[in-house]
């Protein structure tokens, strides 16, 4: 308990130190030499003031809810498709031979490169944004699932076959539990990539969301709102990552302890 409190205090003190230095430099020192500097990089006080304003009128929550909704939908769709496909590719060689060339061609293409086609196919709105996020989540989950299936100890499989287990039992009792740490890691990585893709997609084709809020603030030269949006994105991303770590710890305490 004491160790945990000490670590929390250290992390909090570092954050406070950064905010204090930022406030002094951008709120006191730099404006003396360049009064317009606060437009380029406003101090934390202005950012927090802008945040209080947007929280008060509810606008910030509208953008947060819309962004989170898009990520959740894309995350569920990508997980439903990528995990079974990854297990199939990792377990059946024929499936790997059929699908792997196509996957390896599509995987290196950045999700953002699909934005022009996404706009043409789905228009400007939620379907296009969800499509881009889906691409960002799908491949990390797929690759980690394949690695997890192929990384299962072969002796366990041979032992099960020796005891008379059929293929369905091996998949259910050995392959899925054995590859679960990799699957959860893929979900965690994919969620982070999808969150970054969300912001980029909303910058281009959206009327609500944190990415749209940043883009709209840029047009109005409200740099404090731009930074506020960036900070909210970072905090939400941190929270989602911690949530995935907690899920991994709850489902696989032995694996999380080893990490």
N, C-alpha and C positions, 0 to 999 in steps of 0.2 A: 504493500500500500504506500509506504513512504517513498519507495523507488518510483512508483507511478506518479506521485505528486511532484517529486523532484523533476522528473522528465517533463511533466506538464508545465511546471514553473519555468523551466529553461526555454521551452518552445514559446511560451507566452512572453517572456522577457525579450527574446529575439525579435518577435513581431512588434512589440512596443517600441523597441529601439529603432527599428526601421521606420515606423510611423513618425517618431519624434524627429529623426534626421530628415525625413521627407518634408515634414512640416516646417522645420527651420530653414532648409535650403530653398524650398519653393514658396514659402509664405513670408520669409523675412529677408534672406540674403539676396537671392537672384532678382526679386522684383526691384531692389534698389538700383541695380545696374540696368535692368530692362523691365520697365513697368508692364509690358505686354507679355511677360514670361508666364504669368498665371493662365493665360489663354492656352499656351502650349502644354503646360504641365501644372495644373492647379494643385494646391496643397490638400492634404487629407480632410481638413476642416470643410472645404468647399465640396468635396466628394460626399462626405457624410451629410452635409446640409442638403445636397441634391437627393441623396438617398432617403432622408427623412421626408422630403417633399413628395417623392414618388410613392413612398409607403403610405403616406397620409391620404393621398387621393386614389390609392389602389392600383395605379398604373403598373407599378413594378410587379405586383403579384399576377396581373393579367399576362404579362410577358413571360414570367417564370412558369406559370401553369401551362401556357401554350408550348413552350420549349420542352418541358418535362413530358407533356402528353405525347409529343412527336417521338421523343426518344424512347419512351416506354412501348409505344406501338411497334416501332422498328425493332426494338430489342426482342420483343416477344416473337415477332415474325422471323427474324434472323435466327433466333435460338431454335425454334421449331423446325426450321429447314436445315440449319447447318449441323446440328448435333446428330440426327439420324443419318444424314449424308456422310458425315465424317466417320461415323461408326462403320457404315457400309464400305467406304473406300478403304479404311484401315483394316477391315476384316476380310473382305472378298477381293482377291487379286484381280479378277475379271472386271469388277466394278472400278477398281483403281485404273486399270488399263484404258477403260472407256472414258472415264470422267477426268482423270488427271491432266491430260493435255489441254483440255478446254479451261480447267480451273487455273492452270499455270499461265495461260495466256491472259486471262481476265484479272487474275490477282494483282499483278504489278501495276495495273491501270489505277491511278489515284481516283478516289470517289469524286473529287471535285471536277475531274475531267468529264464526268457524266452529266454535269449540271446543264449544259446546253441541250443535250438530248432529253434530259428529264423535263425541262421546260416545254420542249416540243411535244413530248408524249403526254405529260400530265398537266401542263399549264402551270400557272403561278398559284401556289397554295400548299395545303398539307400533303397531298399525295406526292408531289415532287420532293418536298423536304424529307418525308418518310423514306422515299426511295434512296436518296443520297445517304441518309443515316444508316439504312439497311445495308448498303454496300460497305460502309465503314465497319459495321459490326460483324457481318457475315463471314468474311475471310479469316479474321483472327480466331473466331470460334471454330471454324472448319479446320484450319491447320492444327490448332491445339488438340482438337478431338482426334484427328488422324494420328498425331504423335502419341497421344495417350493410349489409343488402341494398340498401336504397334509397339509401344513400350511395356505392355503387360508381360510379366515374367512368363516365358514359354513353359517352364517346368510346371506351373500351375495348370496350364492348358493340357499339357500331356498327362498330368496326374488325373485331371478330370476325365479325359478320354479313357484312361486306363480303368477308371472306376465305372465306366459306362455312361457318362453324361452325354447328352445329345447337344447339337449345335445351339439350340435355343437356350438350354440351361447354361451352357458356357457363356453365351452372350449376356444372359441375365445375372448370373452369379459371379462371374469372373471378369469379363471384359468391361462391363459398365462400371462396377465398383472400382476396378483397377485404373480406369481412365478418368474417373471423376475429378481427381486433382487437376489434371490437364484441362478438362472441360471447364471447370470453375475459373482457372487461370485465363482461358480463352474468353470466357464471358466478361471477366474483369477488364482484360485488355480491350476487347471489342467495345465495351461500354464507354471506355475512355476515348477511343478513336471515333466512335459514333457521336459522342458529345462534341468533339472538335469539328466533325463534319456538319453537325447541326448548325453551329454558328456560321460556318462558311455558306451553307445553303440558305440560311435566313438573310444573310447579307445581300444575296442576289435576288431571291425570289420568295418574298414573304411580306405580309402586312402586319404580323404580330410575332412576338418572340424576342429573346434577348439580342440575337443578331440584328434583327430589324431595328431594335431600340438603339443599338450602337451606330448603325448606318444612318438612321434618322438624326441622331445627335450630331454626327459628323457634318451633315449638311447645314445644321444650325450653329455650328462652332461651339457646341456645348461639350467641351472636352471633359468637364467633370462628370457628365452623364456617360460619356464613353468609358472613362476609367471605372465608374460605378458598375457599368455593365460587365466590364472585364473582371472586376473583383467578384461580382455575383457568380459569374461563370466559373471562376476558379474555386469559390467556396462550394458551389453545388457539385462540381466535379470531384472535389476532395471528399465531400460527404458521400457521394455515390461509391467512390473507391473504398472508403472505410466501411460502407455497408456491405460491399462484396467481400471484403476481408472478414467481416464478422460472420457472414454467411458461410464462408469457407471454414472458419474456426468452429462454427456450430455443427456443420456437416462432417468435417474431417479434422477433429481436434488433434489427432496424432500427427497429421501432415502439417497443420499450421504450427504446431509446437516445434517440429523439426526445422521449419523455415525460420 
